[in-house]
Amino acid sequence: AKILPAHTPGNRFYDDIKKTNLALDPLTLGSDPKVHLLDLWSDFTNADGTIKTALFTPDNIHLSLAGYAGYAERLKPLFDRHLQKP
C-alpha cells in the first residue's frame, strides 16, 4: 500500500508523503502480476485534499477505528485472492 495521508495540505509531512507516493508511479509496480499496489489516498482524503477526520485520531496521523475498518475493507479482497488454496 502507498503511504496514507497525514496532517494537512501544506504541512511538510503531508507534502513529503504525497511526493513519495507520486514517486512510486513511474516504477509501474502494478505491471508485475505478483505485486499489487494499493493506493488509498482518495479513500482517506476529501476532494479538497484534506484528510477525512473521522478516519483519523485527533492527531491527524494515526487511524481511528473507522479508519482501520476502511483499510481492512480494502485489504480483505487482496488477502482473499492471494491466500486461496490451489
C-alpha positions as CSV (number, residue, x, y, z in Angstrom):
1,A,0.0,0.0,0.0
2,K,1.1,3.5,-0.7
3,I,1.6,5.7,2.4
4,L,-1.6,7.0,3.9
5,P,-2.1,10.8,4.1
6,A,-1.4,12.5,7.5
7,H,-1.6,16.1,8.8
8,T,-3.0,18.8,6.4
9,P,-2.2,20.0,2.9
10,G,0.8,22.4,3.1
11,N,2.3,20.6,6.1
12,R,5.8,19.3,5.3
13,F,4.9,15.7,6.3
14,Y,1.8,15.7,4.2
15,D,3.7,17.1,1.2
16,D,6.5,14.6,1.6
17,I,4.1,11.7,1.8
18,K,2.3,12.9,-1.4
19,K,5.7,13.3,-3.2
20,T,6.8,9.8,-2.1
21,N,3.6,8.2,-3.3
22,L,3.9,10.0,-6.7
23,A,7.5,8.8,-7.0
24,L,6.1,5.2,-6.9
25,D,4.0,5.7,-10.0
26,P,6.9,5.6,-12.6
27,L,8.1,2.3,-11.2
28,T,5.0,0.6,-12.7
29,L,4.9,-1.9,-9.8
30,G,1.3,-2.9,-10.9
31,S,2.6,-4.3,-14.1
32,D,4.1,-7.3,-12.2
33,P,1.3,-9.9,-11.6
34,K,2.9,-10.7,-8.2
35,V,2.7,-7.1,-7.0
36,H,-0.5,-5.2,-6.2
37,L,0.0,-1.6,-5.3
38,L,-2.9,-0.3,-3.2
39,D,-3.5,3.4,-3.4
40,L,-5.8,4.5,-0.6
41,W,-5.2,8.3,-0.8
42,S,-8.7,9.1,-2.2
43,D,-10.3,6.8,0.4
44,F,-8.7,8.8,3.2
45,T,-8.9,12.4,1.8
46,N,-11.7,14.7,0.8
47,A,-11.9,16.2,-2.7
48,D,-10.0,19.3,-1.5
49,G,-7.1,17.1,-0.3
50,T,-7.8,17.4,3.4
51,I,-7.9,14.2,5.4
52,K,-11.3,12.7,6.3
53,T,-11.1,13.4,10.0
54,A,-13.5,10.6,11.0
55,L,-10.9,8.2,9.8
56,F,-8.1,9.6,11.9
57,T,-7.4,10.2,15.6
58,P,-7.3,13.9,16.7
59,D,-3.5,14.0,15.9
60,N,-4.4,13.6,12.2
61,I,-1.6,10.9,11.9
62,H,-3.0,7.7,13.3
63,L,-6.1,5.9,12.1
64,S,-9.2,5.8,14.1
65,L,-11.3,2.5,14.4
66,A,-13.3,3.7,11.4
67,G,-10.0,4.3,9.5
68,Y,-8.7,0.8,10.3
69,A,-12.1,-0.7,9.3
70,G,-11.9,1.1,5.9
71,Y,-8.3,0.0,5.4
72,A,-9.2,-3.6,6.3
73,E,-12.1,-3.5,3.9
74,R,-9.8,-2.6,1.0
75,L,-7.2,-5.2,2.0
76,K,-9.5,-8.1,2.5
77,P,-10.2,-8.8,-1.1
78,L,-6.5,-8.9,-1.8
79,F,-5.8,-11.3,1.0
80,D,-8.7,-13.5,0.0
81,R,-7.5,-13.7,-3.6
82,H,-3.8,-14.3,-2.8
83,L,-4.4,-16.7,0.1
84,Q,-6.7,-19.0,-1.8
85,K,-5.6,-22.6,-1.8
86,P,-4.9,-24.1,-5.2
